[in-house]
């Protein structure tokens, strides 16, 4: 029996060996073929665009020496100014991309309608005004009492930045932080005036009791400052619109402390004495100027959106 069993086993193995190539060809594969990886959005290259937004700033303005022919006007020595308004401008830049990391350089220039004005008023009185010799009246001493008004104004005319951008790309979205240099032109101006009663008991006539007097002074100054900026934003491709992207961004700008000395003129008039006195002086003013900007924009990218093929 044993020899017969061995012959049968050998015959079966030989038949299986001859049929194996055909069986193997019909066997299913272990898994389906993977599709090629999908391309992802590329952020590298040059771009330019425009933006519009809103800004609100802070400027605590301190002044010394701003008076009307020596008469100190209430409120003419300090103002907590908060310039605010619309901003609009353009930007240009370049991005480098490695994987999901995007590094770039951007410059922008903004026109701004940011401004603020603080008005104040108060009463004053005093005698002598010896530094001005009673406004030119030869007889001293004199007495002056009345109400003074002051108007202090600031305006940010324009500003620009030169910044680096560092972000992470999530296909058609780019989330980034940014920081660098900032520069801009800041203008300040002041106006002070009074309406008062003038008295000089040493003269004969109306002003021996009281007569009307008025005066005013004004100055204006502007300075271009260099500071720093920092912020963050998001940018995204616009589907079906070619190489265009939209962006939303917040930026903080610090122009530092602006300190200047400006010459100005003032005058006082006392009609009853046929007296008008003109005077020149200098005002020292100092303020730290900061700004907050929220803006939205569009960019056109040269070669933008060129896909980057991911690999497994």
VOBA-1610 file (N, C-alpha, C; in pm, whole numbers, padded with zeros to 5 digits, always signed):
BEGIN
Unk+00081-00119+00000Unk+00000+00000+00000Unk+00087+00127+00000Unk+00196+00118+00075Unk+00277+00239+00089Unk+00334+00288-00043Unk+00388+00200-00128Unk+00442+00250-00254Unk+00335+00316-00339Unk+00210+00263-00338Unk+00102+00323-00417Unk+00068+00463-00367Unk+00067+00479-00233Unk+00035+00611-00174Unk+00140+00715-00210Unk+00266+00670-00210Unk+00372+00764-00243Unk+00363+00807-00388Unk+00329+00710-00477Unk+00318+00747-00618Unk+00206+00847-00640Unk+00094+00831-00568Unk-00019+00923-00584Unk+00015+01065-00536Unk+00087+01069-00424Unk+00127+01202-00372Unk+00220+01273-00469Unk+00316+01195-00525Unk+00410+01254-00619Unk+00339+01304-00743Unk+00240+01224-00793Unk+00164+01266-00912Unk+00087+01395-00884Unk+00025+01407-00763Unk-00053+01527-00729Unk+00036+01650-00719Unk+00155+01635-00661Unk+00246+01748-00649Unk+00294+01796-00786Unk+00319+01699-00874Unk+00364+01737-01008Unk+00255+01813-01082Unk+00130+01770-01067Unk+00020+01839-01134Unk+00001+01979-01078Unk+00016+01990-00946Unk+00003+02124-00884Unk+00111+02218-00931Unk+00234+02166-00944Unk+00344+02250-00991Unk+00323+02299-01132Unk+00265+02215-01217Unk+00241+02258-01354Unk+00129+02361-01362Unk+00031+02352-01270Unk-00084+02445-01276Unk-00061+02575-01199Unk+00044+02585-01118Unk+00065+02702-01030Unk+00074+02835-01105Unk+00146+02846-01215Unk+00151+02977-01283Unk+00014+03028-01322Unk-00073+02940-01368Unk-00208+02986-01406Unk-00288+03026-01285Unk-00273+02954-01172Unk-00346+02989-01050Unk-00299+03123-00995Unk-00166+03142-00996Unk-00111+03267-00942Unk-00156+03388-01022Unk-00170+03370-01151Unk-00213+03483-01235Unk-00354+03527-01202Unk-00436+03433-01154Unk-00575+03466-01123Unk-00595+03510-00979Unk-00491+03509-00896Unk-00504+03548-00755Unk-00514+03701-00742Unk-00600+03753-00655Unk-00611+03898-00637Unk-00487+03954-00569Unk-00456+04084-00595Unk-00344+04152-00529Unk-00378+04176-00382Unk-00276+04200-00300Unk-00297+04223-00157Unk-00374+04351-00131Unk-00364+04454-00218Unk-00434+04581-00197Unk-00442+04658-00327Unk-00532+04757-00336Unk-00544+04836-00459Unk-00425+04930-00476Unk-00395+04967-00599Unk-00289+05064-00625Unk-00331+05201-00571Unk-00237+05273-00502Unk-00266+05406-00449Unk-00272+05508-00561Unk-00368+05601-00554Unk-00372+05707-00656Unk-00255+05802-00636Unk-00217+05876-00737Unk-00107+05974-00720Unk-00148+06081-00620Unk-00052+06132-00541Unk-00085+06234-00441Unk-00142+06359-00505Unk-00239+06421-00437Unk-00303+06542-00490Unk-00209+06661-00476Unk-00203+06749-00574Unk-00119+06869-00563Unk-00175+06965-00459Unk-00086+07041-00390Unk-00126+07142-00293Unk-00088+07279-00347Unk-00153+07384-00296Unk-00135+07520-00346Unk+00005+07569-00311Unk+00071+07634-00407Unk+00205+07689-00385Unk+00200+07838-00357Unk+00273+07884-00253Unk+00271+08025-00212Unk+00397+08100-00251Unk+00489+08038-00320Unk+00613+08105-00357Unk+00594+08204-00471Unk+00682+08306-00477Unk+00682+08400-00588Unk+00648+08543-00549Unk+00647+08629-00651Unk+00618+08770-00633Unk+00467+08795-00628Unk+00428+08905-00561Unk+00288+08945-00560Unk+00278+09096-00535Unk+00165+09154-00572Unk+00135+09292-00539Unk-00015+09304-00521Unk-00059+09411-00452Unk-00202+09427-00429Unk-00236+09556-00359Unk-00360+09566-00315Unk-00410+09684-00245Unk-00487+09645-00122Unk-00513+09742-00035Unk-00584+09714+00088Unk-00661+09837+00134Unk-00758+09814+00222Unk-00834+09921+00285Unk-00871+09874+00425Unk-00879+09968+00519Unk-00911+09928+00655Unk-00939+10048+00745Unk-00924+10024+00874Unk-00952+10125+00975Unk-00841+10121+01079Unk-00810+10237+01134Unk-00702+10244+01233Unk-00740+10337+01347Unk-00686+10307+01464Unk-00706+10391+01582Unk-00574+10397+01659Unk-00535+10519+01694Unk-00405+10538+01756Unk-00413+10608+01890Unk-00295+10639+01942Unk-00284+10705+02072Unk-00169+10804+02067Unk-00196+10926+02113Unk-00093+11030+02119Unk-00124+11121+02237Unk-00045+11110+02343Unk-00057+11199+02459Unk+00040+11315+02438Unk-00016+11430+02401Unk+00064+11545+02360Unk+00090+11637+02479Unk+00217+11661+02508Unk+00258+11754+02614Unk+00323+11876+02551Unk+00285+11996+02601Unk+00339+12120+02548Unk+00390+12208+02661Unk+00491+12288+02626Unk+00544+12386+02720Unk+00576+12514+02643Unk+00530+12627+02695Unk+00559+12755+02631Unk+00455+12801+02532Unk+00341+12731+02524Unk+00237+12774+02431Unk+00139+12866+02505Unk+00147+12997+02476Unk+00067+13097+02545Unk+00036+13211+02449Unk-00053+13299+02490Unk-00090+13416+02409Unk-00024+13539+02470Unk+00088+13578+02411Unk+00165+13692+02462Unk+00189+13682+02613Unk+00223+13561+02658Unk+00252+13539+02799Unk+00132+13497+02881Unk+00012+13502+02827Unk-00108+13462+02901Unk-00127+13311+02887Unk-00119+13234+02995Unk-00139+13089+02985Unk-00288+13057+02966Unk-00316+12977+02867Unk-00454+12941+02834Unk-00484+12801+02890Unk-00592+12785+02966Unk-00626+12654+03020Unk-00643+12549+02909Unk-00579+12434+02926Unk-00589+12326+02829Unk-00489+12332+02716Unk-00403+12434+02714Unk-00307+12447+02604Unk-00176+12377+02633Unk-00168+12299+02740Unk-00043+12233+02776Unk-00048+12081+02766Unk-00167+12021+02743Unk-00176+11875+02734Unk-00306+11837+02662Unk-00298+11726+02586Unk-00418+11670+02522Unk-00399+11520+02503Unk-00498+11442+02545Unk-00499+11298+02520Unk-00567+11274+02386Unk-00488+11275+02281Unk-00540+11263+02145Unk-00550+11116+02103Unk-00655+11082+02031Unk-00677+10945+01984Unk-00710+10949+01834Unk-00610+10966+01748Unk-00637+10974+01604Unk-00696+10844+01552Unk-00796+10855+01465Unk-00862+10738+01411Unk-00918+10774+01274Unk-00939+10671+01192Unk-00994+10696+01059Unk-00959+10586+00961Unk-00994+10608+00836Unk-00975+10511+00729Unk-00830+10509+00682Unk-00782+10391+00646Unk-00650+10377+00583Unk-00668+10299+00453Unk-00584+10330+00355Unk-00587+10258+00228Unk-00449+10268+00165Unk-00412+10165+00092Unk-00279+10168+00031Unk-00252+10044-00051Unk-00123+10019-00075Unk-00082+09905-00156Unk+00037+09835-00095Unk+00059+09710-00138Unk+00170+09631-00087Unk+00232+09550-00201Unk+00361+09515-00185Unk+00433+09433-00279Unk+00525+09342-00199Unk+00546+09218-00245Unk+00629+09128-00168Unk+00672+09006-00246Unk+00746+08918-00176Unk+00795+08794-00234Unk+00794+08687-00127Unk+00753+08566-00164Unk+00748+08452-00072Unk+00841+08341-00118Unk+00902+08272-00020Unk+00973+08147-00043Unk+00898+08038+00033Unk+00886+07919-00025Unk+00813+07811+00042Unk+00896+07685+00044Unk+00900+07621+00163Unk+00963+07489+00181Unk+00864+07403+00257Unk+00804+07308+00189Unk+00701+07228+00253Unk+00582+07316+00289Unk+00544+07314+00417Unk+00433+07399+00460Unk+00483+07531+00517Unk+00614+07550+00524Unk+00671+07673+00581Unk+00688+07777+00471Unk+00637+07898+00498Unk+00646+08008+00401Unk+00715+08126+00470Unk+00818+08178+00403Unk+00892+08294+00453Unk+00890+08401+00346Unk+00864+08527+00385Unk+00853+08632+00284Unk+00901+08768+00332Unk+00908+08861+00238Unk+00944+09000+00263Unk+00839+09088+00197Unk+00787+09186+00271Unk+00679+09270+00218Unk+00702+09416+00255Unk+00665+09505+00160Unk+00668+09649+00184Unk+00532+09706+00147Unk+00484+09802+00227Unk+00356+09865+00196Unk+00363+10015+00225Unk+00276+10090+00160Unk+00265+10235+00181Unk+00118+10268+00194Unk+00082+10343+00302Unk-00058+10367+00335Unk-00089+10517+00337Unk-00197+10555+00273Unk-00257+10686+00294Unk-00355+10673+00409Unk-00362+10773+00496Unk-00450+10763+00611Unk-00523+10894+00637Unk-00646+10880+00686Unk-00726+10996+00724Unk-00745+10998+00875Unk-00642+10953+00947Unk-00649+10950+01094Unk-00626+11088+01152Unk-00716+11133+01236Unk-00696+11261+01303Unk-00784+11266+01427Unk-00751+11360+01516Unk-00831+11383+01636Unk-00806+11525+01684Unk-00907+11581+01749Unk-00899+11717+01802Unk-00956+11720+01942Unk-00888+11789+02032Unk-00935+11809+02170Unk-00954+11958+02192Unk-01075+11997+02232Unk-01106+12136+02265Unk-01121+12150+02416Unk-01074+12261+02468Unk-01087+12287+02611Unk-01111+12436+02634Unk-01165+12467+02750Unk-01192+12607+02786Unk-01183+12623+02936Unk-01151+12742+02980Unk-01141+12769+03123Unk-01119+12917+03148Unk-01142+12956+03272Unk-01125+13097+03309Unk-00986+13120+03366Unk-00943+13244+03360Unk-00812+13283+03415Unk-00820+13427+03461Unk-00726+13465+03543Unk-00712+13604+03588Unk-00572+13623+03642Unk-00526+13745+03637Unk-00394+13772+03688Unk-00358+13918+03676Unk-00249+13953+03739Unk-00200+14091+03735Unk-00059+14093+03681Unk-00020+14207+03631Unk+00118+14227+03592Unk+00145+14197+03448Unk+00152+14066+03415Unk+00197+14025+03284Unk+00324+14100+03247Unk+00414+14108+03345Unk+00533+14192+03330Unk+00621+14146+03215Unk+00617+14016+03182Unk+00703+13972+03073Unk+00662+14036+02941Unk+00537+14083+02935Unk+00492+14148+02813Unk+00462+14297+02837Unk+00499+14350+02953Unk+00480+14493+02983Unk+00336+14536+02958Unk+00241+14459+03012Unk+00100+14492+02997Unk+00061+14508+02850Unk+00116+14419+02766Unk+00084+14416+02623Unk+00121+14547+02553Unk+00222+14615+02602Unk+00267+14737+02538Unk+00214+14864+02600Unk+00123+14851+02698Unk+00073+14969+02768Unk+00186+15019+02859Unk+00219+15146+02847Unk+00332+15201+02922Unk+00307+15206+03071Unk+00179+15208+03112Unk+00145+15218+03253Unk+00123+15078+03311Unk+00194+15047+03417Unk+00179+14918+03486Unk+00155+14945+03634Unk+00096+14852+03708Unk+00058+14717+03664Unk-00079+14718+03599Unk-00118+14601+03547Unk-00248+14585+03484Unk-00311+14455+03534Unk-00442+14442+03507Unk-00516+14325+03551Unk-00597+14272+03433Unk-00596+14140+03417Unk-00666+14076+03306Unk-00742+13955+03359Unk-00869+13945+03324Unk-00949+13828+03362Unk-01045+13795+03248Unk-01067+13665+03225Unk-01156+13627+03116Unk-01160+13477+03097Unk-01195+13435+02977Unk-01208+13294+02942Unk-01117+13263+02825Unk-01044+13153+02839Unk-00955+13110+02732Unk-01001+12978+02673Unk-00975+12958+02546Unk-01007+12833+02477Unk-00881+12781+02407Unk-00869+12649+02403Unk-00754+12587+02336Unk-00803+12472+02249Unk-00740+12456+02134Unk-00769+12346+02042Unk-00638+12283+02001Unk-00621+12154+02032Unk-00501+12080+01995Unk-00541+11966+01902Unk-00467+11951+01793Unk-00503+11857+01686Unk-00383+11774+01645Unk-00408+11650+01610Unk-00304+11566+01551Unk-00359+11495+01428Unk-00270+11461+01337Unk-00307+11389+01215Unk-00189+11304+01170Unk-00218+11176+01138Unk-00118+11090+01076Unk-00141+11098+00925Unk-00050+11162+00854Unk-00071+11187+00711Unk-00055+11060+00628Unk+00052+10984+00655Unk+00078+10860+00582Unk+00177+10778+00662Unk+00185+10650+00631Unk+00288+10565+00692Unk+00317+10447+00600Unk+00429+10382+00623Unk+00467+10264+00547Unk+00543+10168+00636Unk+00559+10045+00589Unk+00634+09945+00664Unk+00720+09863+00569Unk+00825+09803+00624Unk+00908+09703+00556Unk+00923+09588+00653Unk+00858+09473+00621Unk+00844+09366+00719Unk+00880+09229+00660Unk+00917+09137+00749Unk+00927+08996+00713Unk+00796+08929+00750Unk+00764+08821+00677Unk+00647+08740+00708Unk+00693+08595+00726Unk+00639+08529+00827Unk+00670+08388+00851Unk+00539+08317+00880Unk+00509+08214+00801Unk+00380+08149+00818Unk+00381+08002+00786Unk+00265+07941+00809Unk+00241+07800+00779Unk+00126+07791+00679Unk+00149+07714+00573Unk+00049+07697+00469Unk-00036+07573+00497Unk-00165+07587+00481Unk-00258+07475+00486Unk-00330+07472+00352Unk-00259+07420+00250Unk-00307+07417+00112Unk-00336+07560+00066Unk-00462+07598+00049Unk-00496+07729-00005Unk-00508+07838+00102Unk-00470+07808+00225Unk-00470+07907+00333Unk-00328+07926+00385Unk-00294+08051+00419Unk-00165+08083+00477Unk-00188+08164+00605Unk-00141+08112+00718Unk-00150+08179+00847Unk-00010+08229+00884Unk+00002+08360+00910Unk+00136+08417+00924Unk+00144+08522+01035Unk+00266+08543+01082Unk+00301+08655+01166Unk+00396+08745+01090Unk+00406+08871+01131Unk+00487+08966+01055Unk+00545+09072+01148Unk+00659+09129+01112Unk+00720+09234+01192Unk+00835+09300+01118Unk+00865+09425+01155Unk+00977+09495+01092Unk+00973+09644+01117Unk+01024+09720+01023Unk+01035+09866+01035Unk+00903+09934+00999Unk+00882+10052+01058Unk+00769+10137+01023Unk+00818+10281+01015Unk+00756+10360+00929Unk+00790+10502+00916Unk+00664+10577+00878Unk+00655+10702+00918Unk+00534+10778+00888Unk+00550+10925+00922Unk+00454+11003+00876Unk+00455+11148+00900Unk+00337+11185+00990Unk+00371+11251+01101Unk+00273+11289+01202Unk+00272+11441+01213Unk+00152+11499+01211Unk+00135+11644+01217Unk+00060+11683+01343Unk+00105+11787+01412Unk+00034+11841+01527Unk+00014+11990+01506Unk-00093+12043+01566Unk-00122+12185+01555Unk-00198+12230+01679Unk-00186+12359+01711Unk-00255+12414+01826Unk-00305+12555+01801Unk-00417+12586+01863Unk-00472+12721+01856Unk-00521+12758+01996Unk-00486+12876+02041Unk-00528+12924+02172Unk-00578+13068+02158Unk-00679+13103+02237Unk-00737+13237+02228Unk-00802+13274+02360Unk-00822+13404+02380Unk-00896+13448+02500Unk-00980+13571+02466Unk-01086+13587+02541Unk-01166+13709+02547Unk-01172+13749+02693Unk-01130+13872+02721Unk-01111+13910+02861Unk-01143+14057+02884Unk-01133+14093+03010Unk-01148+14232+03053Unk-01013+14282+03102Unk-00970+14395+03046Unk-00841+14453+03079Unk-00864+14575+03168Unk-00783+14588+03272Unk-00796+14699+03366Unk-00657+14754+03399Unk-00647+14887+03390Unk-00523+14955+03429Unk-00563+15082+03503Unk-00558+15075+03635Unk-00607+15186+03719Unk-00516+15308+03712Unk-00399+15293+03652Unk-00308+15407+03647Unk-00335+15497+03528Unk-00428+15462+03442Unk-00460+15546+03326Unk-00596+15609+03345Unk-00620+15713+03268Unk-00749+15781+03272Unk-00829+15735+03149Unk-00954+15699+03172Unk-01037+15658+03060Unk-01103+15524+03088Unk-01153+15465+02980Unk-01230+15342+02993Unk-01153+15231+03062Unk-01028+15212+03027Unk-00950+15101+03080Unk-00910+15121+03225Unk-00939+15242+03281Unk-00916+15259+03425Unk-01012+15171+03503Unk-01126+15137+03445Unk-01223+15048+03509Unk-01217+14911+03443Unk-01253+14905+03316Unk-01248+14778+03243Unk-01272+14804+03096Unk-01201+14737+03012Unk-01224+14745+02868Unk-01195+14609+02806Unk-01260+14578+02693Unk-01243+14447+02630Unk-01102+14428+02575Unk-01057+14302+02583Unk-00928+14262+02525Unk-00942+14121+02470Unk-00867+14094+02366Unk-00869+13961+02306Unk-00730+13928+02253Unk-00706+13800+02237Unk-00576+13757+02185Unk-00584+13616+02131Unk-00485+13579+02051Unk-00482+13444+01994Unk-00339+13406+01959Unk-00316+13275+01948Unk-00186+13221+01910Unk-00210+13090+01836Unk-00117+13053+01745Unk-00131+12929+01669Unk+00007+12876+01631Unk+00017+12744+01627Unk+00140+12681+01579Unk+00103+12556+01500Unk+00193+12509+01415Unk+00176+12384+01339Unk+00313+12324+01314Unk+00320+12190+01321Unk+00448+12123+01303Unk+00421+11983+01250Unk+00514+11929+01174Unk+00504+11791+01126Unk+00643+11728+01128Unk+00647+11597+01146Unk+00774+11525+01155Unk+00757+11385+01097Unk+00862+11339+01028Unk+00865+11201+00978Unk+00944+11116+01075Unk+00883+11006+01120Unk+00940+10925+01225Unk+00968+10783+01176Unk+01067+10718+01242Unk+01101+10579+01216Unk+01071+10498+01341Unk+00999+10388+01325Unk+00964+10304+01439Unk+00961+10157+01400Unk+00871+10082+01461Unk+00862+09938+01434Unk+00716+09895+01424Unk+00694+09777+01369Unk+00559+09726+01352Unk+00559+09574+01371Unk+00444+09520+01411Unk+00427+09376+01429Unk+00280+09343+01415Unk+00251+09221+01369Unk+00112+09183+01354Unk+00097+09040+01308Unk-00024+09005+01264Unk-00055+08870+01219Unk-00170+08877+01120Unk-00184+08770+01039Unk-00291+08771+00941Unk-00315+08635+00881Unk-00413+08629+00793Unk-00445+08509+00717Unk-00466+08550+00572Unk-00417+08466+00481Unk-00433+08489+00338Unk-00485+08361+00275Unk-00570+08372+00173Unk-00629+08253+00113Unk-00648+08274-00036Unk-00636+08163-00109Unk-00660+08166-00253Unk-00809+08189-00280Unk-00837+08252-00394Unk-00974+08274-00435Unk-01008+08173-00545Unk-01091+08073-00514Unk-01122+07969-00613Unk-01179+08029-00741Unk-01136+07972-00853Unk-01188+08007-00985Unk-01154+08151-01027Unk-01058+08216-00958Unk-01021+08354-00996Unk-00871+08360-01026Unk-00815+08255-01077Unk-00676+08258-01119Unk-00579+08279-01006Unk-00493+08379-01022Unk-00383+08400-00928Unk-00415+08498-00815Unk-00541+08527-00791Unk-00579+08624-00689Unk-00595+08558-00552Unk-00557+08633-00447Unk-00579+08589-00309Unk-00640+08705-00230Unk-00711+08672-00122Unk-00760+08774-00030Unk-00686+08760+00102Unk-00686+08867+00181Unk-00614+08863+00309Unk-00686+08951+00410Unk-00668+08917+00540Unk-00713+08998+00653Unk-00595+09006+00750Unk-00568+09129+00801Unk-00445+09149+00878Unk-00465+09253+00989Unk-00400+09227+01103Unk-00390+09326+01211Unk-00244+09367+01223Unk-00221+09498+01242Unk-00085+09549+01253Unk-00079+09654+01363Unk+00023+09644+01448Unk+00051+09745+01550Unk+00175+09822+01507Unk+00168+09955+01515Unk+00279+10041+01474Unk+00316+10133+01589Unk+00445+10144+01617Unk+00495+10234+01721Unk+00596+10328+01656Unk+00562+10458+01650Unk+00650+10558+01591Unk+00746+10618+01694Unk+00740+10571+01819Unk+00829+10624+01921Unk+00783+10760+01971Unk+00872+10829+02041Unk+00842+10960+02098Unk+00891+11071+02006Unk+00800+11160+01971Unk+00832+11273+01884Unk+00847+11397+01971Unk+00963+11459+01970Unk+00990+11579+02049Unk+01048+11687+01958Unk+00983+11801+01951Unk+01030+11911+01867Unk+01003+12045+01934Unk+01070+12147+01884Unk+01048+12286+01926Unk+01009+12367+01803Unk+00897+12439+01813Unk+00843+12509+01698Unk+00819+12656+01731Unk+00862+12744+01643Unk+00835+12887+01659Unk+00691+12918+01620Unk+00631+13012+01689Unk+00494+13051+01658Unk+00474+13199+01692Unk+00363+13256+01648Unk+00331+13395+01675Unk+00199+13409+01747Unk+00183+13519+01818Unk+00058+13548+01888Unk+00035+13699+01886Unk-00088+13737+01919Unk-00122+13879+01920Unk-00229+13907+02024Unk-00229+14031+02075Unk-00329+14078+02170Unk-00378+14214+02122Unk-00510+14233+02132Unk-00570+14359+02088Unk-00655+14418+02200Unk-00632+14548+02227Unk-00714+14623+02322Unk-00763+14747+02249Unk-00881+14741+02186Unk-00927+14850+02099Unk-00938+14984+02169Unk-00978+14986+02296Unk-00995+15114+02366Unk-00864+15190+02380Unk-00753+15118+02379Unk-00621+15182+02388Unk-00556+15192+02251Unk-00631+15152+02148Unk-00575+15145+02012Unk-00442+15070+02016Unk-00447+14953+02082Unk-00325+14877+02108Unk-00339+14737+02048Unk-00241+14703+01967Unk-00227+14566+01918Unk-00083+14525+01932Unk-00061+14417+02006Unk+00077+14371+02029Unk+00097+14234+01964Unk+00202+14224+01887Unk+00242+14097+01827Unk+00362+14042+01901Unk+00368+13910+01916Unk+00479+13849+01988Unk+00517+13719+01921Unk+00643+13682+01934Unk+00694+13554+01883Unk+00750+13473+01999Unk+00735+13343+01991Unk+00784+13255+02097Unk+00807+13117+02038Unk+00848+13024+02120Unk+00869+12885+02078Unk+00794+12793+02172Unk+00734+12690+02115Unk+00662+12590+02193Unk+00738+12458+02183Unk+00760+12394+02297Unk+00819+12260+02302Unk+00705+12160+02316Unk+00703+12058+02231Unk+00596+11959+02240Unk+00654+11820+02218Unk+00598+11724+02293Unk+00648+11588+02289Unk+00531+11491+02300Unk+00537+11380+02226Unk+00431+11280+02231Unk+00483+11147+02178Unk+00439+11038+02242Unk+00464+10905+02187Unk+00342+10867+02104Unk+00366+10823+01980Unk+00258+10796+01886Unk+00256+10647+01852Unk+00142+10581+01878Unk+00122+10441+01841Unk-00006+10429+01759Unk-00018+10317+01686Unk-00132+10301+01597Unk-00170+10153+01588Unk-00300+10127+01574Unk-00353+09993+01551Unk-00428+09993+01418Unk-00399+09894+01334Unk-00459+09890+01201Unk-00522+09752+01177Unk-00646+09750+01132Unk-00710+09630+01080Unk-00742+09657+00934Unk-00696+09569+00845Unk-00717+09596+00703Unk-00742+09466+00626Unk-00812+09482+00514Unk-00844+09372+00425Unk-00788+09406+00287Unk-00740+09305+00215Unk-00677+09335+00088Unk-00687+09222-00012Unk-00644+09253-00134Unk-00635+09157-00244Unk-00493+09159-00298Unk-00442+09041-00336Unk-00311+09029-00398Unk-00321+08954-00529Unk-00239+08995-00625Unk-00223+08919-00748Unk-00084+08857-00745Unk-00077+08726-00762Unk+00050+08654-00751Unk+00098+08613-00890Unk+00224+08646-00920Unk+00284+08608-01047Unk+00323+08460-01039Unk+00262+08380-01126Unk+00288+08236-01120Unk+00222+08176-00999Unk+00130+08252-00938Unk+00069+08208-00813Unk-00013+08083-00831Unk-00020+08006-00724Unk-00102+07889-00723Unk-00038+07770-00794Unk+00086+07782-00841Unk+00151+07668-00905Unk+00155+07554-00806Unk+00099+07438-00840Unk+00086+07330-00742Unk+00218+07270-00701Unk+00224+07231-00576Unk+00337+07154-00523Unk+00286+07014-00500Unk+00347+06912-00562Unk+00300+06776-00549Unk+00360+06713-00426Unk+00273+06670-00336Unk+00321+06605-00214Unk+00362+06463-00244Unk+00451+06407-00165Unk+00498+06270-00182Unk+00470+06190-00057Unk+00441+06059-00075Unk+00412+05972+00039Unk+00540+05904+00083
//
